[in-house]
Amino acid sequence: MTVAEKEEHHKLGLEVLFGVLDFAGCTKNITAWKYLAKYLRQTLMGSHLAWVQEEWNSRKNWWPRFHFSYFWAKSDWKDDKTLACEKALVAGILLGKGICFIFFFSGHGF
């Protein structure tokens, strides 16, 4: 696989992961969150910020409430700490550290 093919595959993977997590039935899919965190780190380290922005722009007005509210932080922490940590990592990458989802974890030793 050439470098261009690998990059195209990676970009498609990012699109698919965002798309999967758009659905309410997948909000607690730990595998999708782990892969999204991994793909976001790799994408940003590979200097492809535009790919992330392309996916995030259509979601930035609703994903924070859908995935990263204080309610979800508390619920996720209670039900599955690993899921909560993966979502916190993604929230930190997409929104920065100053959001309530991250603040919830700062009170729990993070």
C-alpha positions in Angstrom: 0.0 0.0 0.0 1.4 3.4 -1.0 1.6 6.3 1.4 -1.2 8.0 -0.5 -3.4 4.9 -0.2 -2.6 4.6 3.5 -3.6 8.3 4.0 -6.8 7.8 2.0 -7.6 4.7 4.1 -6.9 6.7 7.3 -9.1 9.6 6.2 -12.0 7.2 5.4 -11.6 5.5 8.7 -11.9 8.8 10.5 -15.1 9.6 8.5 -16.6 6.2 9.3 -15.8 6.5 13.1 -17.5 9.9 13.3 -20.4 8.5 11.3 -20.9 5.5 13.6 -20.8 7.8 16.7 -23.5 10.0 15.2 -26.1 7.3 16.1 -27.6 7.2 19.5 -27.3 3.4 19.6 -23.5 3.7 19.4 -22.8 6.4 22.0 -21.4 3.7 24.4 -19.5 1.8 21.8 -16.1 1.6 23.5 -14.4 0.2 20.4 -15.5 3.1 18.3 -14.3 5.6 20.9 -10.9 3.9 21.3 -10.4 3.9 17.5 -11.6 7.5 17.2 -9.1 8.6 19.9 -6.3 6.7 18.1 -7.3 8.1 14.7 -7.5 11.6 16.0 -4.0 11.4 17.5 -2.5 9.9 14.4 -4.3 12.4 12.1 -3.1 15.4 14.1 0.4 14.0 14.4 0.4 13.5 10.7 -0.4 17.2 10.1 -3.9 16.5 8.7 -5.9 19.0 10.9 -8.1 19.8 7.9 -9.4 16.2 8.0 -10.5 16.6 11.6 -12.0 20.0 10.9 -13.9 18.6 7.9 -15.6 16.0 10.1 -16.0 18.2 13.2 -17.5 21.3 11.5 -20.9 19.6 10.9 -20.9 18.2 14.4 -19.5 20.9 16.6 -22.9 22.4 17.4 -24.6 19.2 18.5 -21.9 16.6 19.5 -20.9 18.3 22.7 -24.5 18.0 24.1 -24.9 14.6 22.5 -21.7 13.0 23.9 -19.9 15.3 26.2 -22.4 16.8 28.7 -22.0 16.6 32.4 -24.8 14.1 32.5 -23.0 11.8 30.1 -19.7 12.2 32.0 -21.4 11.2 35.3 -23.3 8.3 33.6 -20.3 7.0 31.7 -18.1 7.2 34.8 -20.7 5.2 36.8 -21.3 2.5 34.0 -17.9 2.2 32.4 -14.8 4.1 33.5 -12.8 3.0 30.4 -15.4 4.4 28.1 -15.6 7.6 30.1 -11.8 8.0 29.8 -11.8 7.4 26.1 -14.6 9.9 25.6 -12.8 12.4 27.8 -9.7 12.0 25.6 -11.7 12.7 22.5 -13.5 15.6 24.1 -10.2 17.1 25.1 -8.9 16.8 21.5 -12.0 18.2 19.9 -13.0 20.8 22.4 -10.0 21.6 24.6 -9.6 21.1 28.3 -12.2 23.7 29.5 -15.4 21.7 29.1 -17.6 20.2 31.8 -16.9 16.7 30.6 -13.2 17.2 31.5 -14.1 19.1 34.7 -16.1 16.1 36.0 -13.0 13.9 35.8 -10.7 16.4 37.5 -12.8 15.8 40.6 -12.1 12.1 40.3 -8.3 12.1 40.3 -7.6 12.9 36.7 
